[in-house]
Amino acid sequence: MSIRISTRRATVSLTVLLGLTLGVVGCSSGDGDEKPKASVSASTSDNAGPSAQEGSAEEPLAELRGSNGLLLQIISAERDSGGFVTVNGELKNEGDKSVAIPSGLSGNETEIIKNGRSLGGATLVDSKSKKRYYVLRDTEGRPLTTTGLSTIKSGDRLAVFMQFPSPPAATTEVTFQLPTFASATISISG
């Protein structure tokens, strides 16, 4: 009995220590640059998918304007060997006051809406194959995209991501769509 309790305590202690270590590592950028903080957060679940890339210095693939001074810059759209396309970007508030993230960005699917505000309404349209690809979901119905969105202060930026099923390998350009934003053609790499 005491061995089982000791093992359980050790497992819990290790889990807490690992969580704290990851939290400290995630909070320190190590590059010395002060980055603006947004009043929004990304999903923290274990199966949330890949994290968005921050601070990319390269030219964006596209810029999409939304309502109330919101701007979405698409930084990359990468195909991986697992059959997914991950779109990374940065959401900026170029307006002069804080903006509530529109609930319409989550789309209108009940399964996605019940998981809170997200970019779950995003789609990729392959006009060549005449197909539309929706944001993927995990086994519990959570969208594989940045979630927990609420407000973004004036001048703030937020790194975001969305993951989709991959179009056929021959498809290298798709139209990216997000409710309340203009559409844009982007190139898929990889």
Disulfide bonds with the S-S distance in Angstrom:
none
